[in-house]
Amino acid sequence: MNLSTRGFWNGRIVLFVAALMLTSLVVSASPITGTFGFDGPGVLAFSNTGDFIDFCSSVTGTTCNNDGSGTGSFTVTGAGTQSFSVLTGSTKGSIDDMSDVHATGYTYFPVGVPVSIDDIISLAGFSTWDFQANMLPLASCTASSTQQCLGPFQLDAQGPNVAVEMNIYGTLINTADGSKSYTDLAITGNYLDTTIAAVEAGAESKAGIFSNNWSASLIAAVPEPGTGPLMLLAGGGLVAFSRIRRQRKL
């Protein structure tokens, strides 16, 4: 190869500058990690066709008001940790209304099927944080008088109260620099002075069953080198990716 000294050094300079730029980009990437929680009102509904969670934009008595946006409102419950330490109890956000069937006004989120749903939740003032949903796993448990699993929901009787729990696994993308972390969003609806049977019956009614206390906690982490997001999520309890027919008719 016949390179002039000048051309060779110019090439080295160009490569050196390019390497510095690449290094700078890698160093500046800042995956978002930590935990935070939030809460707000919502309605759970089961039907013969599918399951729905309608998060409320506001509440009148025990009536969930829907503003037609397909989202509900929530408030962050105090300061978060690590990257989320910038959040406070006054931070507001929104969360998509969800259904495992196609329905007007709801984000379609099939159970056990990999998806990429951007901004499943959003935080006011943090538009570069894209909370992308990737998996709504099927709940798995041994049915008993104090525990039932229906599709993505696990219903647990806790004394006189019932908790309806679900998990969403996903990716948190910092669109400011393209960095990513992986998330586990645990959502719980709390129903007081009731039973699992009563919560199921209420959810199967035309209006669904309202709770002013739907709460959530989100964990964002970066996996160790050599492990992918699905390995990380498996460590958080993801045990099934394939959809399994329910024992009860949807």
C-alpha positions as CSV (number, residue, x, y, z in Angstrom):
1,M,0.0,0.0,0.0
2,N,1.5,3.4,-1.0
3,L,0.5,6.0,1.5
4,S,2.2,9.4,1.7
5,T,3.4,10.4,5.2
6,R,1.0,13.3,5.1
7,G,-2.0,11.2,4.1
8,F,-1.1,8.6,6.7
9,W,-1.0,11.1,9.6
10,N,-4.1,12.8,8.4
11,G,-5.8,9.5,8.4
12,R,-4.6,8.7,11.9
13,I,-5.8,12.1,13.1
14,V,-9.2,11.5,11.6
15,L,-9.4,8.1,13.2
16,F,-8.2,9.4,16.5
17,V,-10.8,12.2,16.5
18,A,-13.5,9.7,15.5
19,A,-12.4,7.4,18.3
20,L,-12.6,10.3,20.8
21,M,-16.1,11.2,19.6
22,L,-17.2,7.6,19.9
23,T,-15.8,7.3,23.4
24,S,-17.5,10.6,24.3
25,L,-20.8,9.2,23.1
26,V,-20.4,6.0,25.1
27,V,-19.3,7.8,28.3
28,S,-22.2,10.3,28.0
29,A,-24.8,7.5,27.7
30,S,-26.6,7.3,31.0
31,P,-28.9,4.3,31.5
32,I,-31.7,5.2,34.0
33,T,-31.8,3.0,37.1
34,G,-33.5,3.0,40.4
35,T,-37.0,2.6,41.8
36,F,-40.1,4.7,42.3
37,G,-43.8,4.3,43.1
38,F,-47.0,5.9,42.1
39,D,-50.7,5.6,42.8
40,G,-54.1,6.5,41.4
41,P,-57.7,5.3,40.9
42,G,-58.8,2.7,38.4
43,V,-61.5,0.2,37.4
44,L,-60.9,-3.5,36.7
45,A,-63.3,-5.3,34.4
46,F,-63.5,-9.0,33.2
47,S,-65.8,-10.0,30.4
48,N,-66.5,-12.9,28.0
49,T,-64.3,-11.2,25.4
50,G,-61.3,-9.9,27.5
51,D,-60.0,-8.1,30.5
52,F,-59.7,-4.3,31.0
53,I,-58.0,-1.8,33.3
54,D,-59.4,1.7,33.0
55,F,-57.3,4.1,34.9
56,C,-59.2,7.3,35.8
57,S,-58.4,10.8,34.7
58,S,-60.4,12.0,37.8
59,V,-63.0,10.6,40.2
60,T,-66.5,11.6,41.2
61,G,-67.4,9.7,44.3
62,T,-66.7,6.1,43.2
63,T,-67.1,6.9,39.5
64,C,-64.1,6.8,37.3
65,N,-64.1,9.7,34.8
66,N,-62.6,8.9,31.4
67,D,-61.4,11.9,29.5
68,G,-61.2,10.0,26.2
69,S,-57.4,10.1,26.0
70,G,-57.0,6.4,26.6
71,T,-54.9,7.2,29.7
72,G,-55.4,7.7,33.4
73,S,-53.6,10.0,35.9
74,F,-51.3,9.1,38.8
75,T,-49.1,10.8,41.4
76,V,-45.6,9.7,42.3
77,T,-45.4,8.6,45.9
78,G,-42.5,10.5,47.2
79,A,-38.9,10.6,46.1
80,G,-37.4,7.7,44.1
81,T,-33.9,6.2,44.2
82,Q,-30.9,6.7,42.0
83,S,-32.0,8.3,38.7
84,F,-35.5,8.6,40.1
85,S,-34.4,10.7,43.1
86,V,-35.4,13.8,41.0
87,L,-39.0,12.7,41.4
88,T,-41.1,14.1,44.2
89,G,-44.6,13.6,45.7
90,S,-45.9,16.4,43.4
91,T,-44.7,14.7,40.2
92,K,-47.7,13.8,38.0
93,G,-47.9,11.2,35.3
94,S,-50.2,9.1,33.1
95,I,-50.7,5.4,32.4
96,D,-52.3,3.7,29.4
97,D,-55.7,2.1,29.8
98,M,-55.1,-1.5,28.8
99,S,-57.0,-4.5,27.4
100,D,-55.9,-7.9,26.2
101,V,-58.3,-7.6,23.3
102,H,-58.7,-4.9,20.7
103,A,-61.0,-2.2,22.1
104,T,-61.6,1.4,21.3
105,G,-59.9,3.7,23.9
106,Y,-57.6,1.0,25.2
107,T,-54.0,0.1,24.5
108,Y,-54.0,-3.5,23.2
109,F,-51.7,-5.6,25.3
110,P,-51.9,-9.3,24.7
111,V,-50.9,-11.7,27.4
112,G,-47.7,-13.6,27.0
113,V,-46.8,-12.0,23.6
114,P,-43.7,-9.9,23.1
115,V,-44.6,-6.3,22.1
116,S,-43.1,-2.8,21.9
117,I,-45.6,-0.3,23.4
118,D,-43.9,3.1,23.9
119,D,-44.8,5.3,26.8
120,I,-47.0,2.9,28.6
121,I,-46.5,5.4,31.4
122,S,-45.3,9.0,31.2
123,L,-43.9,11.4,33.7
124,A,-44.6,15.1,33.5
125,G,-41.3,17.0,32.9
126,F,-39.4,13.9,31.8
127,S,-40.3,13.6,28.1
128,T,-37.0,11.8,27.2
129,W,-37.9,8.8,29.4
130,D,-39.7,6.3,27.2
131,F,-41.1,3.5,29.4
132,Q,-41.6,0.8,26.7
133,A,-43.8,-2.2,27.6
134,N,-42.5,-5.5,26.2
135,M,-44.3,-8.3,28.0
136,L,-47.5,-8.9,30.1
137,P,-46.9,-12.4,31.6
138,L,-49.5,-14.9,32.4
139,A,-50.0,-15.1,36.2
140,S,-49.2,-18.5,37.6
141,C,-50.3,-19.7,41.0
142,T,-52.0,-22.6,42.8
143,A,-55.7,-21.9,43.2
144,S,-56.9,-21.8,46.8
145,S,-59.4,-20.0,49.0
146,T,-57.0,-17.1,49.4
147,Q,-55.4,-17.1,45.9
148,Q,-56.6,-17.1,42.3
149,C,-54.9,-16.5,39.0
150,L,-56.9,-15.2,36.0
151,G,-55.0,-14.3,32.9
152,P,-52.3,-11.7,33.8
153,F,-53.9,-11.1,37.3
154,Q,-53.2,-12.7,40.6
155,L,-55.9,-12.2,43.3
156,D,-54.7,-12.6,46.8
157,A,-56.9,-12.4,49.9
158,Q,-55.0,-10.6,52.7
159,G,-57.2,-10.8,55.8
160,P,-60.4,-8.9,55.0
161,N,-58.8,-7.3,51.9
162,V,-58.0,-8.4,48.3
163,A,-55.0,-7.4,46.2
164,V,-55.2,-7.7,42.4
165,E,-51.6,-7.9,41.1
166,M,-50.0,-7.9,37.7
167,N,-46.5,-7.3,36.2
168,I,-45.3,-5.6,33.1
169,Y,-41.8,-6.1,31.9
170,G,-40.2,-3.6,29.6
171,T,-37.4,-1.3,28.6
172,L,-36.7,2.2,29.7
173,I,-35.1,4.1,26.9
174,N,-33.4,7.4,27.5
175,T,-34.1,9.1,24.2
176,A,-31.6,11.9,25.0
177,D,-28.7,9.5,24.4
178,G,-30.2,6.1,23.4
179,S,-29.2,4.3,26.6
180,K,-31.5,1.5,27.9
181,S,-32.3,-0.2,31.1
182,Y,-34.8,-3.0,31.8
183,T,-37.9,-2.6,33.9
184,D,-40.3,-4.5,36.1
185,L,-43.5,-2.6,36.7
186,A,-45.6,-4.2,39.4
187,I,-49.2,-2.9,39.6
188,T,-51.6,-3.6,42.4
189,G,-55.3,-2.8,42.9
190,N,-56.3,-2.9,46.6
191,Y,-59.9,-3.7,47.5
192,L,-60.9,-3.4,51.2
193,D,-63.4,-5.4,53.3
194,T,-64.2,-7.9,50.5
195,T,-63.4,-11.4,49.2
196,I,-61.9,-12.8,46.0
197,A,-65.3,-14.0,44.9
198,A,-66.8,-10.5,45.4
199,V,-64.0,-8.8,43.5
200,E,-64.4,-11.3,40.6
201,A,-68.2,-10.7,40.6
202,G,-67.7,-6.9,40.6
203,A,-65.2,-7.1,37.8
204,E,-67.6,-9.1,35.7
205,S,-70.4,-6.6,36.2
206,K,-71.1,-4.0,33.5
207,A,-69.4,-1.2,35.3
208,G,-66.4,-3.2,36.5
209,I,-65.1,-2.8,40.0
210,F,-63.6,0.6,41.2
211,S,-60.7,1.1,43.5
212,N,-59.3,4.5,44.5
213,N,-56.1,2.7,45.5
214,W,-54.3,1.3,42.5
215,S,-50.6,1.5,43.2
216,A,-47.4,0.6,41.3
217,S,-43.7,0.3,41.8
218,L,-41.1,0.3,39.0
219,I,-37.6,-1.1,39.2
220,A,-35.1,-0.1,36.4
221,A,-31.8,-1.9,36.2
222,V,-29.0,-2.6,33.7
223,P,-28.2,-6.3,33.3
224,E,-24.7,-7.7,33.8
225,P,-22.6,-8.1,30.6
226,G,-23.5,-11.2,28.7
227,T,-27.1,-11.3,30.0
228,G,-30.0,-10.0,28.0
229,P,-33.2,-8.3,29.1
230,L,-35.2,-11.5,29.1
231,M,-32.6,-13.1,31.4
232,L,-33.0,-10.2,33.7
233,L,-36.7,-10.4,33.7
234,A,-36.6,-14.1,34.3
235,G,-34.8,-13.3,37.5
236,G,-37.7,-11.0,38.4
237,G,-40.2,-13.8,38.1
238,L,-41.1,-14.1,34.4
239,V,-41.9,-17.8,34.1
240,A,-44.0,-18.0,30.9
241,F,-43.9,-16.4,27.5
242,S,-46.4,-18.6,25.7
243,R,-50.1,-17.8,26.0
244,I,-52.0,-20.5,27.9
245,R,-55.8,-21.0,27.7
246,R,-57.5,-20.0,30.9
247,Q,-59.5,-22.5,32.9
248,R,-62.4,-20.1,32.9
249,K,-63.9,-18.6,29.7
250,L,-62.8,-15.1,29.0
